[in-house]
Amino acid sequence: MSDSGAPARERATAQMVAQRAKVSRVAVSRAFNPHTSLKPEKRELILRIAQELNYTPDRAARALVSGRSHLVGVIVPDVCSPWESQEIDALTTALQNEGFATLLFKTQTDMSMDETLLTYMKGFNPDSVIAFVENIKPAILARVLGRAVPIYVHYPLEGQPETGVLAADKTLHDRLNILQRNGMEQAVALVQGYGAKRIAYLSGLPRSLASVAREQTLRRVMAERGLGEPQVFAGDFTYDTAYAATVDLFRVGQGADAIFAANDVGAFGVIDALRHEFGLRVPQDVKVVGFDDIEQSHWKSYSLTTVKIDLAERVRALVRLILRRLNDPDAPAFEETLQTRLVVRGTVG
Amino acid sequence: MSDSGAPARERATAQMVAQRAKVSRVAVSRAFNPHTSLKPEKRELILRIAQELNYTPDRAARALVSGRSHLVGVIVPDVCSPWESQEIDALTTALQNEGFATLLFKTQTDMSMDETLLTYMKGFNPDSVIAFVENIKPAILARVLGRAVPIYVHYPLEGQPETGVLAADKTLHDRLNILQRNGMEQAVALVQGYGAKRIAYLSGLPRSLASVAREQTLRRVMAERGLGEPQVFAGDFTYDTAYAATVDLFRVGQGADAIFAANDVGAFGVIDALRHEFGLRVPQDVKVVGFDDIEQSHWKSYSLTTVKIDLAERVRALVRLILRRLNDPDAPAFEETLQTRLVVRGTVG
């Protein structure tokens, strides 16, 4: 905007545009919100008149009046891991269609957020924030957000009472629940059906609740099916650590018939270590199952059998949570729930 | 922030915090800017007093006064392609360290930006925008940005007069120049040294100037080295299209001794098609060279020889351009320039 030198009171208002265009104030607002439905001729007329009057719905000005910034914060340790980047991509598209912009906040490398970063986030006054409890607790985030209610992605263990930080923290927050059991049970049954007995679990970062919940679910499903305990070996969601950990498992440890990885990228490291360090064949010698179903998992070098979280569904559920909360700021906690399912490709069979 | 109900004039000001803490106004500002240097005790004192006074440097309020939003827009067709996501990740970290947040704007799938999206961007009043000329021309972007000067990533052809949209558009913009020749010349020499004669180029999206510049550079380097013309076959930067195009090249067309891909992800598709559809060995039967050097390129299944753009250098250069421009809004165009270099792994040799 070139009117930065002019004081705010000299800006054209939406009302002025509405009057000139002979439309409602709401129509002007909709015209500036990409992809809301509005007759094309009407939108064009409004945008043309807005341009003539040099009117733009400046969000800085609007934010002061409405208290809304139209910014949605996403707290992530890593934008560039494939899962996160694919989620951010889909979320950005979906939010843009609703008139919101995505604001990225990166945690420290240990996944924590320090006080400075929180204050910094507060300064942008996001309308909503999507967070993980291992990065920041609801009580702390609520202090930063004030009126906005954070959304937590949560991995409940089915049939078990809730424990942990989220259970203890009674601060109002909305939740996206991912039920991991369905897909994992299908995966264990498939692996078992092909004769695997010694099953190992390659974990993610120890702080990640997603990884912990996956391990607990695997443990429970295996016990139910008479498969004993999984051997757990430590990863951190990266390819390189997965590769090195697999070398250790087969060179120093006892190896395994099947390996469940906490994420797909880890599974790629497992597969490459098995093939390139030991000349083992996947799936004939060792079966491998990932988690996520990222874009790369169908690449022919991996063709990974994996437990899928449907990204499109997940993003729709997150956007629904944001919109429901903005429509009803004082409602009790909202929840959305997703299931996982097994996608069968070439690494078990 | 919980003070959304209170009118703006009741907010505590930075001056009030500075007086109470007995520090300068600048120190208060620095305390809220993560990772600017400030003695820890001083920062703690300032943040504590700010909390007592319920002061926060609300950017909506500040933006109206200073004209600065502390938002940097990045216009991308795709957040989730590995190169873009790795760049956005590094850029977000670097900008956060300077007190800016990254705002993502997604173009239409054909890489264009429509009027609605531009108006939407204008509403956020970004301090700077990083763009590609194939997405939006400087003249159009300047109209949206007003005072802010956009940064364009540019691929000049060395030793040739500049042509194309950026040459014709005289609107003030800053530039990051990527000189592609160094790395590509090294790659062609290596491939030639191993005896390749029939060289093919897998393009990116036809609108992408990066891909066009890569093709032109390859063409010129091959001509200089007596290698004739590359056979060009059409990709779009994705794995799946690269895979299918390679199948066509070898099944319908004449094949090739070496394939240069416009990006690494495309090179992965080429490699997998060669191996899985034709049982060909890389590099013994066909040599493959990528472009970018993304994180995935060192994965053992690919171990890709590729022309590297140093991501860390690139992000530093972009941040320098942003800061130089904000320090000197009326200066003539700033430029930063990067070279490429060859990273040799296992797909040529």
Interface residues (C-beta under 8 A of the other chain):
Chain A: M1 S2 D3 S4 G5 A8 F32 N33 P34 H35 R43 L47 A50 T56 P57 D58 R59 A60 A61 R62 A63 L64 G67 S69 H70 L71 D78 V79 C80 P82 E84 S85 Q86 I88 D89 A90 T92 T93 Q96 G99 A101 T102 L103 L104 F105 K106 D114 E115 T116 L117 T119 Y120 K122 G123 F124 N125 L145 G146 R147 Y239 Y243 F268 G269 I271 D272 A273 R275 H276 E295 Q296 W299 K300 S301 Y302
Chain B: M1 S2 D3 S4 G5 A8 F32 N33 P34 H35 R43 L47 A50 T56 P57 D58 R59 A60 A61 R62 A63 L64 G67 S69 H70 L71 D78 V79 C80 P82 E84 S85 Q86 I88 D89 A90 T92 T93 Q96 G99 A101 T102 L103 L104 F105 K106 D114 E115 T116 L117 T119 Y120 K122 G123 F124 N125 L145 G146 R147 Y239 Y243 F268 G269 I271 D272 A273 R275 H276 E295 Q296 W299 K300 S301 Y302
